[in-house]
Amino acid sequence: MLHTLAVLVENNPGVLARVAGLFSRRGFNIDSLAVGRTDNPAISRMTIVVEGDARTLEQVTKQLHKLVDVLKINDMTEDAYVERELVMIKVAADKDTRVEVLQIADIFRAKIVDYGPKTLTIEATGNNEKINALEEALKPFNIKELVRTGKIAMLRGAKYTSVKTNKGEE
C-alpha cells in the first residue's frame, strides 16, 4: 500500500540528504518525494510517498522522528486530500502531427510551453492517473523527453498540517 506523508522540517542545509539517507539505510523505497518551502521560510514541507504495510510505516515514522530537523509528520493516507503532480513532455510534432498533439493537450487541459519547428513541449498538472493517461496518449508521437515531479498533497477542508513557531502560534 502507498502511504502519503507530509513531513515538516527545519529549512536547513543537509535535511533532504539526511531524510533520504534514512530511507536508504533502512531499505525503504521512496516512491515519490517533493520538497519546498512553506509560508514560513524557516520550515520546508516534504511530501513523501512510501510503499509498505502498517509495520513499515511505523518504522519509517519512528526513524523520521529521531531526526533533529523533523518537526512534524502527518500520514494523510486515510484522510481526504487533494494531490497534484506536474509533468513536462517534449514530443515530436511536425506539420502532419502537430494538430493532433494539440488536440490531445487540449483534452487533458495541458498547456503548450514551448513550440519548436519539430517539437512541442506540453505542461500538465493532475493526479497520477491523469498524468499517466496523458503520457500514454502521447507515446505514439515519439516522446523525446519527459520530466515529472513527485506528488504534492494537501488535506481537504479546514484540516491542515502546521507546526508551532517559536512564538507559540499555530
C-alpha positions in Angstrom: 0.0 0.0 0.0 1.2 3.5 -0.8 1.3 6.0 2.1 1.4 9.7 1.7 3.3 11.6 4.4 3.5 15.3 5.0 6.7 16.0 6.9 7.5 19.4 8.2 11.3 20.0 8.6 13.6 22.9 9.5 14.8 24.6 6.4 18.5 23.8 6.9 21.2 22.5 4.6 21.5 18.7 4.5 18.0 17.9 5.8 17.0 16.3 2.5 20.2 14.2 2.4 19.6 13.0 6.0 16.0 12.0 5.2 16.9 10.3 2.0 19.8 8.5 3.8 17.5 7.3 6.5 15.3 5.6 3.9 18.3 4.2 2.1 19.9 2.8 5.2 16.7 1.1 6.4 15.9 -0.3 2.9 12.7 1.7 2.5 11.9 2.8 -1.1 10.7 6.3 -1.7 8.0 6.2 -4.5 7.8 10.0 -4.7 9.4 12.9 -2.9 8.7 16.6 -3.3 10.2 19.3 -1.1 9.6 23.1 -0.9 9.5 26.0 1.5 6.2 26.7 3.3 4.8 30.1 4.1 7.3 30.2 6.9 10.8 30.5 5.3 12.3 28.6 8.2 10.2 25.5 7.5 10.1 23.2 4.5 7.5 20.6 3.7 8.3 17.2 2.3 5.6 15.1 0.7 6.9 11.6 0.7 5.1 8.6 -0.8 6.4 5.3 0.5 5.2 1.8 -0.1 4.7 -0.6 2.7 2.4 -2.2 5.3 1.5 -0.7 8.7 4.7 -2.1 10.2 6.9 -0.4 7.6 5.0 2.9 8.0 5.5 2.7 11.8 9.3 2.1 11.3 9.6 5.0 8.8 7.7 7.3 11.2 9.8 6.3 14.2 13.0 6.8 12.3 11.9 10.2 10.9 11.0 11.4 14.4 14.6 10.7 15.5 16.0 13.2 13.1 16.5 16.5 14.8 15.3 18.7 11.9 11.9 16.9 11.7 9.2 19.0 13.3 6.0 17.1 12.4 4.9 14.0 10.5 1.3 13.5 9.2 0.2 10.4 7.4 -2.5 11.7 5.1 -3.3 8.3 3.5 -6.6 7.8 5.3 -7.7 11.4 5.2 -9.3 13.3 2.3 -6.7 15.2 0.4 -6.0 17.0 -2.8 -3.0 15.8 -4.8 -1.2 17.0 -7.9 1.9 16.2 -10.0 3.4 18.3 -12.7 4.8 16.8 -16.0 6.5 18.4 -18.9 6.6 16.3 -22.1 8.6 17.1 -25.2 7.1 15.3 -28.1 7.9 15.2 -31.8 5.3 17.2 -33.7 5.9 18.1 -37.4 3.3 19.8 -39.6 1.5 16.5 -40.1 1.0 15.6 -36.4 1.0 19.0 -34.7 -2.8 19.4 -34.8 -3.4 16.0 -33.3 -0.9 16.6 -30.5 -2.5 20.0 -29.8 -5.9 18.3 -29.6 -4.6 15.7 -27.1 -3.1 18.5 -25.0 -6.5 20.3 -25.0 -8.4 17.2 -23.9 -6.1 16.9 -20.9 -6.2 20.7 -20.2 -2.5 20.9 -20.7 -0.5 23.9 -21.9 2.0 24.2 -24.6 5.0 25.8 -23.0 7.5 25.6 -25.9 6.7 25.5 -29.7 9.6 24.4 -31.8 9.8 23.6 -35.5 9.8 19.8 -34.9 8.7 19.5 -31.3 6.0 20.7 -28.8 6.6 20.8 -25.0 3.5 20.2 -23.0 2.9 21.0 -19.4 0.1 19.4 -17.3 -0.9 19.0 -13.7 -3.2 16.5 -12.2 -3.3 13.3 -10.2 -1.2 10.3 -11.0 -3.8 8.7 -13.2 -4.3 11.8 -15.4 -0.5 12.2 -15.9 -0.1 8.5 -16.8 -3.1 8.8 -19.3 -1.5 11.9 -20.9 1.8 10.1 -21.3 0.1 7.1 -22.8 -1.8 9.3 -25.3 1.4 11.0 -26.4 3.6 7.8 -26.8 2.6 7.2 -30.4 4.0 10.7 -31.3 7.6 9.8 -30.1 8.2 11.3 -26.7 11.7 13.0 -26.9 11.9 14.0 -23.2 9.8 13.7 -20.1 10.2 15.2 -16.6 7.8 14.7 -13.8 7.6 16.0 -10.2 6.7 13.9 -7.3 3.2 14.1 -5.7 2.3 17.1 -3.6 -0.7 16.9 -1.4 -2.8 19.0 1.0 -5.6 18.0 3.3 -9.1 19.0 2.2 -11.3 21.4 4.1 -10.4 23.0 7.4 -7.8 20.5 8.4 -4.2 21.4 7.8 -0.7 20.4 8.7 1.1 23.0 10.7 3.7 23.4 13.3 4.0 25.8 16.2 6.5 28.6 15.7 8.9 29.8 18.4 6.2 32.4 19.2 3.7 29.6 20.1 1.4 30.4 17.2 -0.1 27.8 15.0 
